[in-house]
């Protein structure tokens, strides 16, 4: 339409022979250019075929400067930048570097202490210290940091001491420490924290015995039942009873003594941590949420020395 010597501006969809499998976005990109040259894969536009009549199969479309072909069909419009779908990547929330370093140090301390104490058979003397690093992480940085300390300690013990001691740490100390930190963060009273954590430790004791039986290929649970049966038989003989204890009585006594042991252990932990955690920086002095009567017995502020 522009006359002689004036280029006609058209909108061309660029295609290449034999490239039908290319990305669809390239085939649908419309670019302004001058009139296509003959012999370059483009010919005269044919409204009947819907493309250029050069022997190709639907080589493309050509429109006039008005933007419509001779059939009155508008060319497809490329999506704009606003409507274009963008790939977005989301990263999970991570702890600060300083918190991660502190968690790594606490995990290394716990793993080394547990490994050496079990190696030299003095773990009974340090039983109250094994859950302490996890509780410190929970008190200073929340439950996520406490979980990382427990996981890293388990992996470290798995490498240093093997799967049996790593599992014993998780069942006897790690799970109980996580439950204590979670409940203390929610400011639960001792009427809830003591029985719940004792129940978690009791379940961990039986899980530890079952896992030890699996790894050692020896029925440790049977050994426990045998020892309990002997204890009950001796007690019945001393009181002059003539009946033998049943298996139900044996299992009932075993569960009772395990719960009693867990309650006493957890009660001692509550009392010790009510004093120890007050001396740790960044921890709420009343983090353990001890009752006033217990504070008065232990001599902690406001009933003991000043802060």
Helices and strands as residue ranges (DSSP letters): E 10-13, H 24-27, E 30-33, E 44-46, E 51-53, H 97-119, H 132-141, H 143-160, H 163-169, I 170-174, H 175-185, H 190-216, H 220-238, H 247-276, G 277-279, H 292-298
